[in-house]
Each structure stands twice: as C-alpha cells, then as structure tokens.
Amino acid sequence: MAKTKRGKSLWNTPSKGRGTCPICLSTRIKLLYSATNSDGKTMPVCKKCSSVNAKTADKAVSTVNLGFRGKLRRELNRQKQTV
Ligand SMILES: [Zn+2]
C-alpha cells in the first residue's frame, strides 16, 4: 500500500498536504486526518485533532482565508474565545 501520509506522494497534493488546522490552529501542519462535527460534516484536521469528538469539531473555525502568519492566528484565537 502506498504511504498516503508521508513521503513524496504528499508533494503532489494541494499545498503539499499542509495547512492550518481548524481546531487547534496549528499552522503549516499536515492536514491528513479528518474530524466529523455534529452535522456529520468532515473537515481536514491535523493528527492531534484526528480523535476529537463532534462537540470539539463544532468549534472549528474556517481557515479558508487564513494565511500562515502568526498575526492571523492570534486574531482567530481571539474570535474563538469570544464565541
Ligand atoms: Zn489540530
């Protein structure tokens, strides 16, 4: 079986398999695992967050317009706290 979570195959995936995790907001982390929220919607998350329950997944924020900058991450963390 091909390794889907490591090695050269990752380099062919969009953004090389990396991005910002919508749950823990880690930047440039590998998003190769998925979490399901209470709506049954799945989203790509990092390894750490692959085992979160639906309640935690509900708190995930959109990282679509999020860059890899710490400034944006701080902003997002603030949003998370107020909600
Ligand atoms: Zn995560």
PDB file of the backbone (N, CA, C, O) and the ligand in Angstrom, with CONECT records:
HET     ZN  A 101       1
ATOM      1  N   MET A   1       0.841  -1.202   0.000  1.00  0.00           N
ATOM      2  CA  MET A   1       0.000   0.000   0.000  1.00  0.00           C
ATOM      3  C   MET A   1       0.870   1.244   0.000  1.00  0.00           C
ATOM      4  O   MET A   1       1.879   1.308   0.702  1.00  0.00           O
ATOM      5  N   ALA A   2       0.476   2.221  -0.783  1.00  0.00           N
ATOM      6  CA  ALA A   2       1.237   3.466  -0.833  1.00  0.00           C
ATOM      7  C   ALA A   2       1.075   4.238   0.465  1.00  0.00           C
ATOM      8  O   ALA A   2       0.008   4.237   1.080  1.00  0.00           O
ATOM      9  N   LYS A   3       2.128   4.882   0.859  1.00  0.00           N
ATOM     10  CA  LYS A   3       2.033   5.728   2.052  1.00  0.00           C
ATOM     11  C   LYS A   3       1.330   7.011   1.669  1.00  0.00           C
ATOM     12  O   LYS A   3       1.814   7.765   0.825  1.00  0.00           O
ATOM     13  N   THR A   4       0.192   7.259   2.287  1.00  0.00           N
ATOM     14  CA  THR A   4      -0.558   8.462   1.922  1.00  0.00           C
ATOM     15  C   THR A   4      -0.289   9.616   2.873  1.00  0.00           C
ATOM     16  O   THR A   4      -0.690  10.749   2.608  1.00  0.00           O
ATOM     17  N   LYS A   5       0.384   9.335   3.976  1.00  0.00           N
ATOM     18  CA  LYS A   5       0.575  10.382   4.974  1.00  0.00           C
ATOM     19  C   LYS A   5       2.027  10.807   5.136  1.00  0.00           C
ATOM     20  O   LYS A   5       2.354  11.619   6.001  1.00  0.00           O
ATOM     21  N   ARG A   6       2.876  10.263   4.312  1.00  0.00           N
ATOM     22  CA  ARG A   6       4.273  10.676   4.387  1.00  0.00           C
ATOM     23  C   ARG A   6       4.933  10.444   3.028  1.00  0.00           C
ATOM     24  O   ARG A   6       4.419   9.708   2.186  1.00  0.00           O
ATOM     25  N   GLY A   7       6.049  11.071   2.843  1.00  0.00           N
ATOM     26  CA  GLY A   7       6.822  10.830   1.637  1.00  0.00           C
ATOM     27  C   GLY A   7       6.426  11.679   0.449  1.00  0.00           C
ATOM     28  O   GLY A   7       5.708  12.671   0.568  1.00  0.00           O
ATOM     29  N   LYS A   8       6.909  11.265  -0.673  1.00  0.00           N
ATOM     30  CA  LYS A   8       6.784  12.074  -1.888  1.00  0.00           C
ATOM     31  C   LYS A   8       5.359  12.264  -2.373  1.00  0.00           C
ATOM     32  O   LYS A   8       5.070  13.264  -3.031  1.00  0.00           O
ATOM     33  N   SER A   9       4.451  11.329  -2.068  1.00  0.00           N
ATOM     34  CA  SER A   9       3.080  11.461  -2.559  1.00  0.00           C
ATOM     35  C   SER A   9       2.426  12.723  -2.028  1.00  0.00           C
ATOM     36  O   SER A   9       1.514  13.265  -2.652  1.00  0.00           O
ATOM     37  N   LEU A  10       2.890  13.192  -0.875  1.00  0.00           N
ATOM     38  CA  LEU A  10       2.336  14.414  -0.288  1.00  0.00           C
ATOM     39  C   LEU A  10       2.613  15.636  -1.158  1.00  0.00           C
ATOM     40  O   LEU A  10       1.837  16.591  -1.179  1.00  0.00           O
ATOM     41  N   TRP A  11       3.709  15.586  -1.859  1.00  0.00           N
ATOM     42  CA  TRP A  11       4.129  16.763  -2.618  1.00  0.00           C
ATOM     43  C   TRP A  11       3.217  17.024  -3.808  1.00  0.00           C
ATOM     44  O   TRP A  11       3.228  18.112  -4.383  1.00  0.00           O
ATOM     45  N   ASN A  12       2.430  16.023  -4.170  1.00  0.00           N
ATOM     46  CA  ASN A  12       1.501  16.199  -5.279  1.00  0.00           C
ATOM     47  C   ASN A  12       0.145  16.723  -4.816  1.00  0.00           C
ATOM     48  O   ASN A  12      -0.666  17.143  -5.641  1.00  0.00           O
ATOM     49  N   THR A  13      -0.106  16.705  -3.534  1.00  0.00           N
ATOM     50  CA  THR A  13      -1.388  17.176  -3.024  1.00  0.00           C
ATOM     51  C   THR A  13      -1.376  18.701  -2.931  1.00  0.00           C
ATOM     52  O   THR A  13      -0.308  19.310  -2.873  1.00  0.00           O
ATOM     53  N   PRO A  14      -2.576  19.328  -2.916  1.00  0.00           N
ATOM     54  CA  PRO A  14      -2.625  20.782  -2.807  1.00  0.00           C
ATOM     55  C   PRO A  14      -1.904  21.251  -1.546  1.00  0.00           C
ATOM     56  O   PRO A  14      -2.072  20.657  -0.481  1.00  0.00           O
ATOM     57  N   SER A  15      -1.124  22.282  -1.652  1.00  0.00           N
ATOM     58  CA  SER A  15      -0.306  22.852  -0.576  1.00  0.00           C
ATOM     59  C   SER A  15       0.511  21.771   0.147  1.00  0.00           C
ATOM     60  O   SER A  15       0.823  21.884   1.332  1.00  0.00           O
ATOM     61  N   LYS A  16       0.837  20.737  -0.603  1.00  0.00           N
ATOM     62  CA  LYS A  16       1.710  19.679  -0.102  1.00  0.00           C
ATOM     63  C   LYS A  16       1.198  19.042   1.181  1.00  0.00           C
ATOM     64  O   LYS A  16       1.965  18.642   2.056  1.00  0.00           O
ATOM     65  N   GLY A  17      -0.125  18.961   1.260  1.00  0.00           N
ATOM     66  CA  GLY A  17      -0.730  18.274   2.395  1.00  0.00           C
ATOM     67  C   GLY A  17      -0.734  19.075   3.679  1.00  0.00           C
ATOM     68  O   GLY A  17      -1.156  18.595   4.732  1.00  0.00           O
ATOM     69  N   ARG A  18      -0.252  20.318   3.573  1.00  0.00           N
ATOM     70  CA  ARG A  18      -0.160  21.113   4.791  1.00  0.00           C
ATOM     71  C   ARG A  18      -1.130  22.279   4.797  1.00  0.00           C
ATOM     72  O   ARG A  18      -1.610  22.715   3.750  1.00  0.00           O
ATOM     73  N   GLY A  19      -1.410  22.776   5.991  1.00  0.00           N
ATOM     74  CA  GLY A  19      -2.292  23.925   6.117  1.00  0.00           C
ATOM     75  C   GLY A  19      -2.458  24.254   7.586  1.00  0.00           C
ATOM     76  O   GLY A  19      -1.688  23.806   8.436  1.00  0.00           O
ATOM     77  N   THR A  20      -3.487  25.052   7.867  1.00  0.00           N
ATOM     78  CA  THR A  20      -3.759  25.406   9.250  1.00  0.00           C
ATOM     79  C   THR A  20      -4.888  24.535   9.777  1.00  0.00           C
ATOM     80  O   THR A  20      -5.954  24.450   9.166  1.00  0.00           O
ATOM     81  N   CYS A  21      -4.658  23.902  10.887  1.00  0.00           N
ATOM     82  CA  CYS A  21      -5.688  23.040  11.453  1.00  0.00           C
ATOM     83  C   CYS A  21      -6.835  23.894  11.987  1.00  0.00           C
ATOM     84  O   CYS A  21      -6.597  24.817  12.767  1.00  0.00           O
ATOM     85  N   PRO A  22      -8.083  23.606  11.582  1.00  0.00           N
ATOM     86  CA  PRO A  22      -9.212  24.424  12.009  1.00  0.00           C
ATOM     87  C   PRO A  22      -9.546  24.280  13.495  1.00  0.00           C
ATOM     88  O   PRO A  22     -10.313  25.078  14.035  1.00  0.00           O
ATOM     89  N   ILE A  23      -8.999  23.303  14.138  1.00  0.00           N
ATOM     90  CA  ILE A  23      -9.354  23.082  15.542  1.00  0.00           C
ATOM     91  C   ILE A  23      -8.289  23.617  16.494  1.00  0.00           C
ATOM     92  O   ILE A  23      -8.606  24.398  17.392  1.00  0.00           O
ATOM     93  N   CYS A  24      -7.048  23.217  16.318  1.00  0.00           N
ATOM     94  CA  CYS A  24      -6.017  23.678  17.243  1.00  0.00           C
ATOM     95  C   CYS A  24      -5.240  24.858  16.673  1.00  0.00           C
ATOM     96  O   CYS A  24      -4.371  25.415  17.345  1.00  0.00           O
ATOM     97  N   LEU A  25      -5.552  25.242  15.434  1.00  0.00           N
ATOM     98  CA  LEU A  25      -4.947  26.399  14.781  1.00  0.00           C
ATOM     99  C   LEU A  25      -3.440  26.290  14.623  1.00  0.00           C
ATOM    100  O   LEU A  25      -2.752  27.302  14.492  1.00  0.00           O
ATOM    101  N   SER A  26      -2.935  25.094  14.634  1.00  0.00           N
ATOM    102  CA  SER A  26      -1.527  24.921  14.320  1.00  0.00           C
ATOM    103  C   SER A  26      -1.315  25.276  12.862  1.00  0.00           C
ATOM    104  O   SER A  26      -2.085  24.859  11.997  1.00  0.00           O
ATOM    105  N   THR A  27      -0.293  26.029  12.594  1.00  0.00           N
ATOM    106  CA  THR A  27      -0.046  26.428  11.213  1.00  0.00           C
ATOM    107  C   THR A  27       0.971  25.509  10.559  1.00  0.00           C
ATOM    108  O   THR A  27       1.827  24.925  11.225  1.00  0.00           O
ATOM    109  N   ARG A  28       0.862  25.393   9.256  1.00  0.00           N
ATOM    110  CA  ARG A  28       1.774  24.607   8.438  1.00  0.00           C
ATOM    111  C   ARG A  28       1.871  23.159   8.899  1.00  0.00           C
ATOM    112  O   ARG A  28       2.901  22.499   8.758  1.00  0.00           O
ATOM    113  N   ILE A  29       0.775  22.698   9.447  1.00  0.00           N
ATOM    114  CA  ILE A  29       0.762  21.322   9.931  1.00  0.00           C
ATOM    115  C   ILE A  29       0.138  20.435   8.861  1.00  0.00           C
ATOM    116  O   ILE A  29      -0.609  20.916   8.009  1.00  0.00           O
ATOM    117  N   LYS A  30       0.437  19.166   8.903  1.00  0.00           N
ATOM    118  CA  LYS A  30      -0.138  18.251   7.919  1.00  0.00           C
ATOM    119  C   LYS A  30      -1.608  17.987   8.261  1.00  0.00           C
ATOM    120  O   LYS A  30      -1.941  17.548   9.362  1.00  0.00           O
ATOM    121  N   LEU A  31      -2.477  18.269   7.282  1.00  0.00           N
ATOM    122  CA  LEU A  31      -3.910  18.058   7.486  1.00  0.00           C
ATOM    123  C   LEU A  31      -4.336  16.800   6.738  1.00  0.00           C
ATOM    124  O   LEU A  31      -4.975  16.878   5.689  1.00  0.00           O
ATOM    125  N   LEU A  32      -3.989  15.679   7.267  1.00  0.00           N
ATOM    126  CA  LEU A  32      -4.242  14.438   6.547  1.00  0.00           C
ATOM    127  C   LEU A  32      -5.267  13.567   7.248  1.00  0.00           C
ATOM    128  O   LEU A  32      -5.535  12.442   6.826  1.00  0.00           O
ATOM    129  N   TYR A  33      -5.829  14.087   8.304  1.00  0.00           N
ATOM    130  CA  TYR A  33      -6.812  13.326   9.050  1.00  0.00           C
ATOM    131  C   TYR A  33      -8.129  14.091   9.000  1.00  0.00           C
ATOM    132  O   TYR A  33      -8.141  15.284   8.697  1.00  0.00           O
ATOM    133  N   SER A  34      -9.217  13.429   9.288  1.00  0.00           N
ATOM    134  CA  SER A  34     -10.486  14.145   9.233  1.00  0.00           C
ATOM    135  C   SER A  34     -11.253  13.998  10.534  1.00  0.00           C
ATOM    136  O   SER A  34     -11.194  12.972  11.212  1.00  0.00           O
ATOM    137  N   ALA A  35     -11.980  15.069  10.857  1.00  0.00           N
ATOM    138  CA  ALA A  35     -12.835  15.066  12.035  1.00  0.00           C
ATOM    139  C   ALA A  35     -14.260  15.312  11.573  1.00  0.00           C
ATOM    140  O   ALA A  35     -14.488  16.007  10.583  1.00  0.00           O
ATOM    141  N   THR A  36     -15.207  14.749  12.283  1.00  0.00           N
ATOM    142  CA  THR A  36     -16.608  14.913  11.921  1.00  0.00           C
ATOM    143  C   THR A  36     -17.316  15.721  13.005  1.00  0.00           C
ATOM    144  O   THR A  36     -17.210  15.405  14.190  1.00  0.00           O
ATOM    145  N   ASN A  37     -18.034  16.761  12.597  1.00  0.00           N
ATOM    146  CA  ASN A  37     -18.771  17.531  13.593  1.00  0.00           C
ATOM    147  C   ASN A  37     -20.194  16.981  13.741  1.00  0.00           C
ATOM    148  O   ASN A  37     -20.556  15.984  13.116  1.00  0.00           O
ATOM    149  N   SER A  38     -20.982  17.641  14.570  1.00  0.00           N
ATOM    150  CA  SER A  38     -22.303  17.087  14.884  1.00  0.00           C
ATOM    151  C   SER A  38     -23.249  17.113  13.689  1.00  0.00           C
ATOM    152  O   SER A  38     -24.278  16.437  13.694  1.00  0.00           O
ATOM    153  N   ASP A  39     -22.900  17.900  12.656  1.00  0.00           N
ATOM    154  CA  ASP A  39     -23.722  17.901  11.448  1.00  0.00           C
ATOM    155  C   ASP A  39     -23.342  16.766  10.494  1.00  0.00           C
ATOM    156  O   ASP A  39     -23.944  16.595   9.434  1.00  0.00           O
ATOM    157  N   GLY A  40     -22.352  16.014  10.890  1.00  0.00           N
ATOM    158  CA  GLY A  40     -21.897  14.935  10.038  1.00  0.00           C
ATOM    159  C   GLY A  40     -20.949  15.410   8.954  1.00  0.00           C
ATOM    160  O   GLY A  40     -20.629  14.673   8.021  1.00  0.00           O
ATOM    161  N   LYS A  41     -20.505  16.648   9.089  1.00  0.00           N
ATOM    162  CA  LYS A  41     -19.593  17.215   8.096  1.00  0.00           C
ATOM    163  C   LYS A  41     -18.157  16.886   8.481  1.00  0.00           C
ATOM    164  O   LYS A  41     -17.769  17.011   9.642  1.00  0.00           O
ATOM    165  N   THR A  42     -17.384  16.471   7.505  1.00  0.00           N
ATOM    166  CA  THR A  42     -15.995  16.177   7.823  1.00  0.00           C
ATOM    167  C   THR A  42     -15.105  17.316   7.364  1.00  0.00           C
ATOM    168  O   THR A  42     -15.407  18.019   6.399  1.00  0.00           O
ATOM    169  N   MET A  43     -14.007  17.481   8.073  1.00  0.00           N
ATOM    170  CA  MET A  43     -13.052  18.526   7.702  1.00  0.00           C
ATOM    171  C   MET A  43     -11.647  17.993   7.915  1.00  0.00           C
ATOM    172  O   MET A  43     -11.418  17.126   8.758  1.00  0.00           O
ATOM    173  N   PRO A  44     -10.717  18.518   7.148  1.00  0.00           N
ATOM    174  CA  PRO A  44      -9.342  18.054   7.330  1.00  0.00           C
ATOM    175  C   PRO A  44      -8.716  18.653   8.586  1.00  0.00           C
ATOM    176  O   PRO A  44      -8.736  19.868   8.782  1.00  0.00           O
ATOM    177  N   VAL A  45      -8.174  17.811   9.411  1.00  0.00           N
ATOM    178  CA  VAL A  45      -7.527  18.284  10.624  1.00  0.00           C
ATOM    179  C   VAL A  45      -6.154  17.625  10.767  1.00  0.00           C
ATOM    180  O   VAL A  45      -5.791  16.735   9.999  1.00  0.00           O
ATOM    181  N   CYS A  46      -5.415  18.076  11.752  1.00  0.00           N
ATOM    182  CA  CYS A  46      -4.088  17.520  11.951  1.00  0.00           C
ATOM    183  C   CYS A  46      -4.175  16.215  12.745  1.00  0.00           C
ATOM    184  O   CYS A  46      -5.252  15.798  13.172  1.00  0.00           O
ATOM    185  N   LYS A  47      -3.047  15.599  12.927  1.00  0.00           N
ATOM    186  CA  LYS A  47      -3.007  14.315  13.604  1.00  0.00           C
ATOM    187  C   LYS A  47      -3.521  14.410  15.041  1.00  0.00           C
ATOM    188  O   LYS A  47      -4.258  13.548  15.520  1.00  0.00           O
ATOM    189  N   LYS A  48      -3.108  15.488  15.711  1.00  0.00           N
ATOM    190  CA  LYS A  48      -3.519  15.686  17.102  1.00  0.00           C
ATOM    191  C   LYS A  48      -5.032  15.721  17.242  1.00  0.00           C
ATOM    192  O   LYS A  48      -5.602  15.218  18.211  1.00  0.00           O
ATOM    193  N   CYS A  49      -5.676  16.342  16.226  1.00  0.00           N
ATOM    194  CA  CYS A  49      -7.115  16.555  16.306  1.00  0.00           C
ATOM    195  C   CYS A  49      -7.910  15.446  15.628  1.00  0.00           C
ATOM    196  O   CYS A  49      -9.132  15.545  15.514  1.00  0.00           O
ATOM    197  N   SER A  50      -7.251  14.419  15.188  1.00  0.00           N
ATOM    198  CA  SER A  50      -7.957  13.377  14.444  1.00  0.00           C
ATOM    199  C   SER A  50      -8.925  12.602  15.318  1.00  0.00           C
ATOM    200  O   SER A  50      -9.827  11.934  14.812  1.00  0.00           O
ATOM    201  N   SER A  51      -8.739  12.689  16.639  1.00  0.00           N
ATOM    202  CA  SER A  51      -9.600  11.890  17.512  1.00  0.00           C
ATOM    203  C   SER A  51     -10.559  12.740  18.336  1.00  0.00           C
ATOM    204  O   SER A  51     -11.120  12.266  19.324  1.00  0.00           O
ATOM    205  N   VAL A  52     -10.751  14.008  17.928  1.00  0.00           N
ATOM    206  CA  VAL A  52     -11.651  14.862  18.705  1.00  0.00           C
ATOM    207  C   VAL A  52     -13.096  14.402  18.530  1.00  0.00           C
ATOM    208  O   VAL A  52     -13.447  13.778  17.529  1.00  0.00           O
ATOM    209  N   ASN A  53     -13.915  14.719  19.511  1.00  0.00           N
ATOM    210  CA  ASN A  53     -15.327  14.359  19.389  1.00  0.00           C
ATOM    211  C   ASN A  53     -16.065  15.449  18.608  1.00  0.00           C
ATOM    212  O   ASN A  53     -15.508  16.507  18.316  1.00  0.00           O
ATOM    213  N   ALA A  54     -17.317  15.172  18.278  1.00  0.00           N
ATOM    214  CA  ALA A  54     -18.086  16.073  17.431  1.00  0.00           C
ATOM    215  C   ALA A  54     -18.253  17.451  18.064  1.00  0.00           C
ATOM    216  O   ALA A  54     -18.307  18.463  17.364  1.00  0.00           O
ATOM    217  N   LYS A  55     -18.333  17.482  19.382  1.00  0.00           N
ATOM    218  CA  LYS A  55     -18.538  18.743  20.074  1.00  0.00           C
ATOM    219  C   LYS A  55     -17.346  19.682  19.868  1.00  0.00           C
ATOM    220  O   LYS A  55     -17.510  20.880  19.638  1.00  0.00           O
ATOM    221  N   THR A  56     -16.160  19.113  19.956  1.00  0.00           N
ATOM    222  CA  THR A  56     -14.957  19.904  19.738  1.00  0.00           C
ATOM    223  C   THR A  56     -14.860  20.330  18.278  1.00  0.00           C
ATOM    224  O   THR A  56     -14.436  21.444  17.969  1.00  0.00           O
ATOM    225  N   ALA A  57     -15.255  19.435  17.394  1.00  0.00           N
ATOM    226  CA  ALA A  57     -15.184  19.735  15.961  1.00  0.00           C
ATOM    227  C   ALA A  57     -16.132  20.869  15.587  1.00  0.00           C
ATOM    228  O   ALA A  57     -15.895  21.589  14.617  1.00  0.00           O
ATOM    229  N   ASP A  58     -17.210  21.026  16.362  1.00  0.00           N
ATOM    230  CA  ASP A  58     -18.143  22.128  16.113  1.00  0.00           C
ATOM    231  C   ASP A  58     -17.484  23.483  16.298  1.00  0.00           C
ATOM    232  O   ASP A  58     -17.882  24.468  15.676  1.00  0.00           O
ATOM    233  N   LYS A  59     -16.470  23.527  17.158  1.00  0.00           N
ATOM    234  CA  LYS A  59     -15.804  24.788  17.450  1.00  0.00           C
ATOM    235  C   LYS A  59     -14.772  25.156  16.398  1.00  0.00           C
ATOM    236  O   LYS A  59     -14.142  26.209  16.484  1.00  0.00           O
ATOM    237  N   ALA A  60     -14.601  24.310  15.429  1.00  0.00           N
ATOM    238  CA  ALA A  60     -13.608  24.573  14.399  1.00  0.00           C
ATOM    239  C   ALA A  60     -13.955  25.849  13.641  1.00  0.00           C
ATOM    240  O   ALA A  60     -15.127  26.148  13.413  1.00  0.00           O
ATOM    241  N   VAL A  61     -12.955  26.576  13.263  1.00  0.00           N
ATOM    242  CA  VAL A  61     -13.170  27.812  12.535  1.00  0.00           C
ATOM    243  C   VAL A  61     -12.667  27.666  11.106  1.00  0.00           C
ATOM    244  O   VAL A  61     -11.817  26.827  10.808  1.00  0.00           O
ATOM    245  N   SER A  62     -13.205  28.491  10.244  1.00  0.00           N
ATOM    246  CA  SER A  62     -12.791  28.414   8.847  1.00  0.00           C
ATOM    247  C   SER A  62     -11.379  28.940   8.681  1.00  0.00           C
ATOM    248  O   SER A  62     -11.032  30.007   9.187  1.00  0.00           O
ATOM    249  N   THR A  63     -10.589  28.191   7.979  1.00  0.00           N
ATOM    250  CA  THR A  63      -9.214  28.616   7.750  1.00  0.00           C
ATOM    251  C   THR A  63      -8.990  28.949   6.279  1.00  0.00           C
ATOM    252  O   THR A  63      -7.857  29.056   5.809  1.00  0.00           O
ATOM    253  N   VAL A  64     -10.114  29.110   5.560  1.00  0.00           N
ATOM    254  CA  VAL A  64     -10.028  29.320   4.117  1.00  0.00           C
ATOM    255  C   VAL A  64      -9.185  30.547   3.769  1.00  0.00           C
ATOM    256  O   VAL A  64      -8.312  30.495   2.904  1.00  0.00           O
ATOM    257  N   ASN A  65      -9.466  31.646   4.461  1.00  0.00           N
ATOM    258  CA  ASN A  65      -8.751  32.868   4.134  1.00  0.00           C
ATOM    259  C   ASN A  65      -7.584  33.123   5.074  1.00  0.00           C
ATOM    260  O   ASN A  65      -7.059  34.233   5.160  1.00  0.00           O
ATOM    261  N   LEU A  66      -7.201  32.087   5.760  1.00  0.00           N
ATOM    262  CA  LEU A  66      -6.141  32.248   6.734  1.00  0.00           C
ATOM    263  C   LEU A  66      -4.790  31.931   6.112  1.00  0.00           C
ATOM    264  O   LEU A  66      -4.605  30.891   5.479  1.00  0.00           O
ATOM    265  N   GLY A  67      -3.873  32.829   6.301  1.00  0.00           N
ATOM    266  CA  GLY A  67      -2.532  32.576   5.797  1.00  0.00           C
ATOM    267  C   GLY A  67      -1.741  31.789   6.812  1.00  0.00           C
ATOM    268  O   GLY A  67      -2.304  31.151   7.701  1.00  0.00           O
ATOM    269  N   PHE A  68      -0.472  31.836   6.679  1.00  0.00           N
ATOM    270  CA  PHE A  68       0.377  31.097   7.590  1.00  0.00           C
ATOM    271  C   PHE A  68       1.015  32.031   8.613  1.00  0.00           C
ATOM    272  O   PHE A  68       2.044  31.708   9.207  1.00  0.00           O
ATOM    273  N   ARG A  69       0.391  33.195   8.813  1.00  0.00           N
ATOM    274  CA  ARG A  69       1.007  34.174   9.691  1.00  0.00           C
ATOM    275  C   ARG A  69       0.505  34.087  11.128  1.00  0.00           C
ATOM    276  O   ARG A  69      -0.668  33.810  11.380  1.00  0.00           O
ATOM    277  N   GLY A  70       1.391  34.323  12.033  1.00  0.00           N
ATOM    278  CA  GLY A  70       1.030  34.286  13.444  1.00  0.00           C
ATOM    279  C   GLY A  70       0.005  35.337  13.799  1.00  0.00           C
ATOM    280  O   GLY A  70      -0.812  35.138  14.698  1.00  0.00           O
ATOM    281  N   LYS A  71       0.044  36.458  13.099  1.00  0.00           N
ATOM    282  CA  LYS A  71      -0.889  37.545  13.366  1.00  0.00           C
ATOM    283  C   LYS A  71      -2.327  37.075  13.145  1.00  0.00           C
ATOM    284  O   LYS A  71      -3.213  37.331  13.959  1.00  0.00           O
ATOM    285  N   LEU A  72      -2.535  36.386  12.029  1.00  0.00           N
ATOM    286  CA  LEU A  72      -3.860  35.882  11.714  1.00  0.00           C
ATOM    287  C   LEU A  72      -4.293  34.820  12.717  1.00  0.00           C
ATOM    288  O   LEU A  72      -5.469  34.690  13.057  1.00  0.00           O
ATOM    289  N   ARG A  73      -3.327  34.089  13.160  1.00  0.00           N
ATOM    290  CA  ARG A  73      -3.634  33.040  14.114  1.00  0.00           C
ATOM    291  C   ARG A  73      -4.097  33.636  15.442  1.00  0.00           C
ATOM    292  O   ARG A  73      -5.035  33.141  16.066  1.00  0.00           O
ATOM    293  N   ARG A  74      -3.433  34.691  15.856  1.00  0.00           N
ATOM    294  CA  ARG A  74      -3.833  35.358  17.092  1.00  0.00           C
ATOM    295  C   ARG A  74      -5.253  35.894  16.968  1.00  0.00           C
ATOM    296  O   ARG A  74      -6.072  35.771  17.879  1.00  0.00           O
ATOM    297  N   GLU A  75      -5.518  36.494  15.807  1.00  0.00           N
ATOM    298  CA  GLU A  75      -6.848  37.031  15.543  1.00  0.00           C
ATOM    299  C   GLU A  75      -7.905  35.929  15.654  1.00  0.00           C
ATOM    300  O   GLU A  75      -8.969  36.119  16.243  1.00  0.00           O
ATOM    301  N   LEU A  76      -7.590  34.809  15.089  1.00  0.00           N
ATOM    302  CA  LEU A  76      -8.517  33.687  15.076  1.00  0.00           C
ATOM    303  C   LEU A  76      -8.737  33.136  16.487  1.00  0.00           C
ATOM    304  O   LEU A  76      -9.848  32.756  16.857  1.00  0.00           O
ATOM    305  N   ASN A  77      -7.668  33.103  17.249  1.00  0.00           N
ATOM    306  CA  ASN A  77      -7.785  32.635  18.623  1.00  0.00           C
ATOM    307  C   ASN A  77      -8.685  33.556  19.436  1.00  0.00           C
ATOM    308  O   ASN A  77      -9.428  33.111  20.311  1.00  0.00           O
ATOM    309  N   ARG A  78      -8.604  34.847  19.129  1.00  0.00           N
ATOM    310  CA  ARG A  78      -9.436  35.804  19.841  1.00  0.00           C
ATOM    311  C   ARG A  78     -10.906  35.577  19.500  1.00  0.00           C
ATOM    312  O   ARG A  78     -11.775  35.606  20.371  1.00  0.00           O
ATOM    313  N   GLN A  79     -11.164  35.349  18.206  1.00  0.00           N
ATOM    314  CA  GLN A  79     -12.537  35.050  17.775  1.00  0.00           C
ATOM    315  C   GLN A  79     -13.068  33.828  18.500  1.00  0.00           C
ATOM    316  O   GLN A  79     -14.221  33.793  18.929  1.00  0.00           O
ATOM    317  N   LYS A  80     -12.231  32.853  18.625  1.00  0.00           N
ATOM    318  CA  LYS A  80     -12.631  31.613  19.254  1.00  0.00           C
ATOM    319  C   LYS A  80     -13.037  31.826  20.706  1.00  0.00           C
ATOM    320  O   LYS A  80     -13.993  31.225  21.196  1.00  0.00           O
ATOM    321  N   GLN A  81     -12.298  32.686  21.376  1.00  0.00           N
ATOM    322  CA  GLN A  81     -12.583  32.909  22.787  1.00  0.00           C
ATOM    323  C   GLN A  81     -13.897  33.651  23.001  1.00  0.00           C
ATOM    324  O   GLN A  81     -14.619  33.390  23.964  1.00  0.00           O
ATOM    325  N   THR A  82     -14.198  34.576  22.097  1.00  0.00           N
ATOM    326  CA  THR A  82     -15.407  35.380  22.280  1.00  0.00           C
ATOM    327  C   THR A  82     -16.671  34.602  21.924  1.00  0.00           C
ATOM    328  O   THR A  82     -17.746  34.893  22.448  1.00  0.00           O
ATOM    329  N   VAL A  83     -16.549  33.627  21.048  1.00  0.00           N
ATOM    330  CA  VAL A  83     -17.745  32.864  20.646  1.00  0.00           C
ATOM    331  C   VAL A  83     -18.147  31.875  21.726  1.00  0.00           C
ATOM    332  O   VAL A  83     -19.128  31.149  21.564  1.00  0.00           O
TER     333      VAL A  83
HETATM  334 ZN    ZN A 101      -5.257  20.256  15.052  1.00  0.00          ZN2+
END
